[in-house]
Amino acid sequence: MKRKLTVAIGIAGMMVSIAACGGNDDNGSSHSGADAKELTVWLTVDAQNNWPDLVKAADAAVKKAHPGIKINHEYYGWPDKNTKLDAVLATDKAPDVVEMGNTEMLGYMVKGAFAPVDAAKFTNSAAWLDGLKASVTYGGKTYGVPYYAGGRVANWRKDVFAAAGVKTPPKTYAELTAALDKVQKKEGDKFSAWYQPTRDWYAAMSFVYDAGGSIAKESGGQWKATLSSPESVKGLTAFKNVVDKYMHGDKTKDESDRYIVYGQGKSGMIFGAAWEGATSADPKNDKTGKLKNNLENFVMPGPSGKNMPVFLGGSDLAIPVKSKAQAVAAEWINAFTGPSGQKGLIAKGNLPNNKTDLATLKSDPATAVPATAAESNWFVPMAPGWGQVEKAQVLQTMLQNIGTGKKSVEAAAKEADAAIDKVINTK
């Protein structure tokens, strides 16, 4: 769970600079290492603890093709990995494969830390989920391979909604707000029918993209913020309506402890990462003693009439440009993320990296909700200065100003656009 929280934090606070990584060429030919005798793979502890058999299977496939090769593994926690990575990227001891949170990729791609790869050489690349594909793409080139995805869903308390006369999950936004109105009226203004942290930009931008808006758009090689466009303002206004009507907690908070607040029993619904509901029901967090059998995920309907586009988190695998075994590293990644690897990752509760496997999950009641929700997704602008936007918390500041009523939607959006435009094209 901590892993997914860390990924969701984004690239803010990540490395601010990487020493010039200086690959010798654009296609890694001088570092191709097709005859490499040794390979070093960095993964997070999630793989070590949860799917070590998949790692062994990938090793076996590479060793079969390259008899005698030695494969080393190092495992890191999310808080430690990038600090270690930043240090070794400035030396000649860079790993050959490294796992990255998908929001971590951009800063490293901008700095030239990773080698480009030929997507066509990776199984299922033609069907990679759009949000994951975007996370490994910069300047028209591919710099990594999607590993797995993590989606976002709505989660409600069946007992709370049933007490208000609502017994089936809403299929439309009108049904959702009608149900929330009933819960809010019954429970009173000390209860949040929908606990929606004001600074949760992942949720807010879902409203923006649902309305046809966007954070920023690229034209002629230049990015320009678009939060003050009519479509984006429409989405932000819909988000503000939720916060105004159903969120009765502190309107200056972010989403980092949402699962804890939800576990305290003072709210009826959340919209967040798919794991948050189950974590709220953990006995450590459930202060009501009722959540285990009363929580249910459902696909969030959007005001547009379609399913709400969700931010797609997850992990990617990249090859540092300083790797001297880039060809074999690509082979290992393909073995690890191929069909058998995806099957194993799905069995461990992850969403696959591709639409083909995702489609099969929709027919399984256990995975139908997150799989369906993930079909409509968005990702951050892959602009050179996006990391600075996140670091400055431009979106969070805008949302807090909107949610607290300090500024109108239009004024806050214009201010955010101006702040974004100052840095978004700057490496």
N, C-alpha and C positions, 0 to 999 in steps of 0.2 A: 504494500500500500504506500509506503514511504517513497518507493521508487516512482510511482505515478504522480505523487504530489510534486516531487522534484522536477519531473519532466514538465509538468504543467506550469511551473514557475517561468519557463521560457529562458531566453538567453540573457535576460537582465541579470546583472550580477556575475555573469560568466566572465571569461577572460576578456580583458579590454584590449589586449594586443597579443599577437603571436609573432615571435621573431620571424623574420623573413624566411620562408620555408624553402624557397628556391629549388623547385624541381628542375632537372636539367632540360626537360622538354615537356611538350604539351600532352603527349600521349604515353608518357612514362616508358618509352622504349629503352632508355638507358638504364632504367631500373626494372625492366620487365622481369628479370629473375626467373625465366621459364625453367631453368635448371637449378633453382635454389635448393639448398640442402637443409635449410632451416626456416621455420615460419613461426612468428610470434603473434598470438591472437589475444586481444584485450576484450573482455566482455564484462558486463556487470555481474554482481553476485546473483542476480535473478536466474541466469543460465546455470550457474554453479549449483544453486540450491534447488531449482525447480525442473530443469530439463537437461541434466548432464548427459543423458543418453543421446540427445540430439547432437551435442558437441562431439561425442565419441563417434557417432555415425558419420559426421562430416570429416573428422580426422581419418577415419577408415577409408573413406572414398578418395581422399587426397593421397593417402599413403599407398593405396593400390595403384594409383596413376603415377606416383613418384616414389618408387621403392627406396627405402633408406632415409627419407626425409624426416627430420625431427620437428615436431610441432609443440611449441611451448604455449601455455595458457597463463594469463594473469587475470585475476578478477578484482574488480573495484566496486565500492559503493558509489552511488551517484554523487554524493557530496565531495568525494575525493578524486574522482576520475579526471576531471578536466584540469585540476591543478597539476596532477601528475603528467597529464598529456601535454599541457603547455610547456612544462619543463623539458620533456624529452624531445619535443618537436624542434627545439633549438639545438639538438645534438644529433649524433649519428646513431642514436639508439631508439629511433622511433619504431613502434610496433608495425606489423604488416597489415593487421586488421584491427579496427577499433569500433566499438559500439558507441553510438551517439543518440541522445534523445533527439527527436526530429526537430524540435525548436532550437537545438544547439547547433545544428548543421550550418546555418547561414553564416555566422561569424567566421567559421573556419574556411568555408568556401570562398568568402570574400577575400580572406587573407592568403588564399592559395595554399592552404595546408593539406588539401586532399588531392589525390590524382584523379583525373577524369576516367570514367569507365565506359565501356560500350554496353549500353543497356540491352542491346539485342542478344548479348551472350548470356543473359540471366533468365532463367525459366520464369514464365508468367509476367515478364516485364511489360508486355503489351496490355496486360490487364491490371497493372498496379493501381491501387486506389488513388484517386486524383490528389487527395491531400498529402498522401505519402510521396507520390511522384514529385509533387511541387517541392517537398522538403529536401529532395536530393538534386534539385535542378537549379542552376544559376548561370546566367549569361548564355542560355541555350545549350549548356552541356550538363551531363549527368555526373555527379561526384559521389554517389553512394547507392546503396541498394536497400529498399525498405525491408525491415526485418519483421515487425508485427505492428498491429494498431491497437489503440485503445479509444473507445467511443464514449459518447455522452448520451445520457437518457434522462427521462423524467422518472421520479420515484415518489409514490404517495403512500400515505398510511390508509390502508383499507378500512380500519376501524373508525377513524376520524370521519372519512367521507361517507361511510355507511351510516354513521350516526346522523349525518346531515341529509340522508336520503339518496346518496349517490353510491351505486354498487358496482358499476362497470367503468373501466378506464375510458376517458374521453377520446373520441376519434377526431374531433375537430376543435379548433381554438374556441369556437363559440360554446361548445359543450364544456370545455375546460374552464372558461371564465364563469360560466353559469354554475358549475360545481364549486368553484372557489368562492363565488359570492355566497353560496349557501353555507359553506364551512365558516367563512369569515363572520357572517351574521350570527351563526350559532355559537361560535367560540369567543367572540368579542375582540376588542382591539388590543388586548395583551397577547394575542395569539397571531402568528403569521400563517395564513392559509397557504402561502407559498413563501418559504424562506429564500429570498433572492438577494444575496449580498450586492450592494450597490456597485462596488468596485470590481465585480466579476466581469471582466471584459470579454472573456470567452463566451459567456451567456449573452451579453449585450450585443456583441458583434454577430451572433446568430440571428438576432432580430434584424440587424442591419442587412445582412446578406439575404435573409428571408424576404425583405422588402425590396430587393433588387439593388441595394446599395453596396458599398465597399469601403474599406479603410483607405485605400490608395490605388491608383491605376498608373500603368506605365504607357508612355507614348513617345516614340522616337528616342528611346533610350533614357528618358527622364521620368521619374515618378512624381506624382502630385497627389496630395491628400484629397479625399473625396467625402469626408464625413459630413460636410455641410451641403452635400447634394440633396435634392428633394427626396430621393429614395432613401438615403441614409438617415435623414432627419425623420422620415416616416418610421423607420425601424427603431431609432432611438426614442421616439415618442411612445411607441408601443412598449418599449422596455421601461420607460419612466412610469407608464400607467400601471405596470405590474408592481413596481416598487412602491408607488403611491398607495395602491389599493390593498395589496396583500402582504407587504413586508413591514412588520411592525417592530423590527429590531433596530440595532445601531446602524444607521445609514452611512457610516463612514468605514465600514469593514470590507475586507475582501473575502474570498471564498476558502481561504486556507484551513479554517476550522469548521467548515460547514457541516461535515459529518458529525462533529462533536455537538454542535448546536442542535442538529436534527435529533441526535440521541437524547437530548434533554427533554423532548416531548412537547415543545412549545410551538411546533409548526406541523403543517399537514403534508407538505410537498417540497421537493427540491428538484433542480435541474442541474445535473453535474456529471462528473465522471461515473462510469457504470459501476465502479466498485464502492462508491460512497454510501449507497443505501445499505449494502451488506455490512459495511464497516460500522455504520451507526448502530446496527443491530447486534454488534459484538457486545457480549456482556460487560466489557470494559467501558463501553460508551453508552449503552442503553440504560438510561436512568428511569425508564418507565416500566421495564420488564415486559413490555408488550410488543416490541418491534419485531422480534424474530419471526412471528407468524402473521404479521400485519403489514409488511412492506411489499410493494410490487413495482417493478419497472414497467414503463410504457414508453412508446415512441412519442416524443414531444410534437404535437401539432403546431404549425406556425400560423400566424395571422393571415398569411397569403393563401391559405387553403391547402398548402403542401406540407409535408413533414419539415420540421425546422432543420435547416442546415446546421450541422454540429462541427465544432472544432475537433479535428482528428489528431489525437496524440499518438505516440508510439516511439519506436526505435528504428534507427537505420544502422547500416554497417558501411564503414568507409575505409579507404586505403590511403594512409598518409603518403604524401608525395615523396617523402624521403625513404619509403620502403624500397628495399633492394630485391623484393620478391613479389612484385605487383601482379605478375601473371598467375602465380600459384595462389596468391591471396584472393584473387578473383575466383579461382576454382574453388577455394574453400568456402567463400561466401555463397557461391552458387549451390554447393552441396548442402550448406546449412540452411539456406532459405528456399530450397527447392520443394517439390511436392511432399516428400516424406517429412521434411522439416516443418512445413506449414501444418501438416496433419498433427504432428506432435505438439506444436504451439497452440493449435486450436483445442486440443485435448486438455491443455493446461489453463484454459479460460481466456486465451488471447484471441483477438480478431486477426484474420490473415492479412497478408500484404496485398491481396489481389481480389478483384471482383468475382472471379470464377469460383473460388473457394467461399467467398462471402455469400454468394447466392445459395449455396447448399445449406448454409447455417439458418437461412430464413425458414426452412421447413422443420427445424427442430425447435420445439417449444422452449427449450432451455436457453437457446441462443438467438431466437427469432427477433427479440426486441433490440439488442445491441447491433445485430447484423443489419436489420432494417434501418435503424437510425443512422448507421455509418454510411449508408448509400448516398446520402446528401450531406456534403461536408465542405468546409472551407479551410483555408490555411493563411498564414500571415503573408503580407507582401514580401516577395523575395528581393527586396531592394537593399543596396549596399549599406544604407544607414539605418535599417530597421532595428538593429540592435540598440542604437542610441535612442530610438523612440521608446523601446521597452524599458531601457535603463532609466529614462526620465519619467516613466510612468505617465505618459501623456494621456493614454486612454483612461487609466484609473482616475486621474485628476478630473478629466472631463465628466466621467460618469458620476463621481462624487458631487461635483458642482450641479449636475442635473438632478441627481437623486435627492439632494438636500434642499433643492430649490434656490441655491445660491445664484444660479444663472439659468436662463432659458435654454431649451434644447438648441435652438439656433445659435445663440451666442456662444455656448460652450463648444459646439461643434466647430464654429469658425475659429475660435481660439485654438482648438486642438489642431485643426488643419494648418494654421500658421506655424505652430510649434513643430509639427511633423515636416512641413515643407523646408524648414531650416536645416534639417539633418538627414532626410531620407535618401538623398542622393550622394551623401558623403561617406566615403570608405573609412 
